[in-house]
Amino acid sequence: MVAHGRVQGVFFRDTVGSEAESRGVAGWVKNRDDGTVEAVFEGDRDGVEAMVDLCGSGPDSADVEELEAGEEEPEGLSGFEVR
């Protein structure tokens, strides 16, 4: 998924990382040079859907204007990394 808007410098990645770990969702999240935040999630459907929903709103200080989300083949990731 890629979140557009005011999503950098607002604890977006830290919030996503904490929530993913608490839900047992694997993957990663990182800031991109174009000002967006990109993330990959793997896990049970409910956990992944909850993470996408979270990214659609972001933390209180974020302003998500657009969220691109799609499905990919699982990579077999373990743990969650804030890059």
Buried (B, 14 or more C-beta within 10 A) or exposed (E): BBBBBBBBEBBBBEBBBEBBEEBEBBBBBEBEEEEBBBBBBBBEEEBBEBBBEBBEEBBEEBEBEEBEBEEEEEEEBEEBBBE
